[in-house]
Amino acid sequence: SMDNHTAKCAPIVIKDHVLIGAKSIILKGVTIGEGSVIGAGSVVVKDIPENSIAVGNPCKVIKRIG
């Protein structure tokens, strides 16, 4: 079982106007920038810049929008 005294915590920040596809996983400490789209089933392991389309495992930016 997880020890509450040694477990690491970090917030997930999802900015405004973000679309997250079904069954995506967002790991702790990640920020998703405003206006971004995360493809279905993606595993987000690092920050995603604003106005980006990102997909995959691990999630990678494939296109900038706007």
C-alpha positions as CSV (number, residue, x, y, z in Angstrom):
1,S,0.0,0.0,0.0
2,M,1.0,3.6,-0.5
3,D,2.6,5.4,2.4
4,N,1.0,8.8,2.8
5,H,4.2,10.3,4.2
6,T,6.4,9.5,1.2
7,A,3.9,9.7,-1.7
8,K,4.7,12.6,-4.0
9,C,2.0,15.1,-4.9
10,A,1.8,17.7,-7.6
11,P,-1.2,19.6,-9.0
12,I,-2.6,19.1,-12.5
13,V,-3.4,22.5,-14.2
14,I,-5.8,22.5,-17.1
15,K,-6.2,26.0,-18.5
16,D,-9.4,27.4,-20.2
17,H,-10.8,26.0,-23.5
18,V,-9.0,22.7,-23.4
19,L,-10.5,19.6,-24.9
20,I,-9.3,16.2,-23.5
21,G,-10.2,13.1,-25.5
22,A,-11.8,10.1,-23.9
23,K,-9.7,7.7,-21.8
24,S,-6.7,10.0,-21.7
25,I,-4.4,9.9,-18.7
26,I,-2.8,13.0,-17.2
27,L,0.0,12.5,-14.8
28,K,0.7,14.7,-11.8
29,G,2.5,18.0,-12.2
30,V,1.4,18.5,-15.8
31,T,0.0,21.8,-17.1
32,I,-2.1,21.8,-20.3
33,G,-2.0,25.3,-22.0
34,E,-5.1,27.3,-23.0
35,G,-6.9,26.2,-26.2
36,S,-5.1,22.9,-26.5
37,V,-6.6,19.6,-27.7
38,I,-5.5,16.2,-26.2
39,G,-6.2,13.2,-28.4
40,A,-8.3,10.3,-27.1
41,G,-6.3,7.7,-25.2
42,S,-3.2,9.9,-24.8
43,V,-0.9,9.7,-21.8
44,V,0.2,13.3,-20.9
45,V,3.6,13.1,-19.1
46,K,4.8,16.6,-19.6
47,D,3.5,20.2,-20.0
48,I,1.6,20.9,-23.3
49,P,1.9,24.5,-24.6
50,E,-1.1,26.6,-25.4
51,N,-2.9,26.2,-28.7
52,S,-1.5,22.8,-29.5
53,I,-2.8,19.5,-30.7
54,A,-1.1,16.7,-28.8
55,V,-1.6,12.9,-29.1
56,G,0.0,9.6,-28.2
57,N,1.8,7.7,-25.4
58,P,3.8,9.6,-24.4
59,C,1.8,12.6,-25.6
60,K,3.6,14.7,-28.1
61,V,2.6,18.0,-29.8
62,I,1.8,17.3,-33.5
63,K,0.4,20.7,-34.5
64,R,0.2,24.3,-33.3
65,I,-3.2,26.0,-33.9
66,G,-4.2,29.6,-34.0
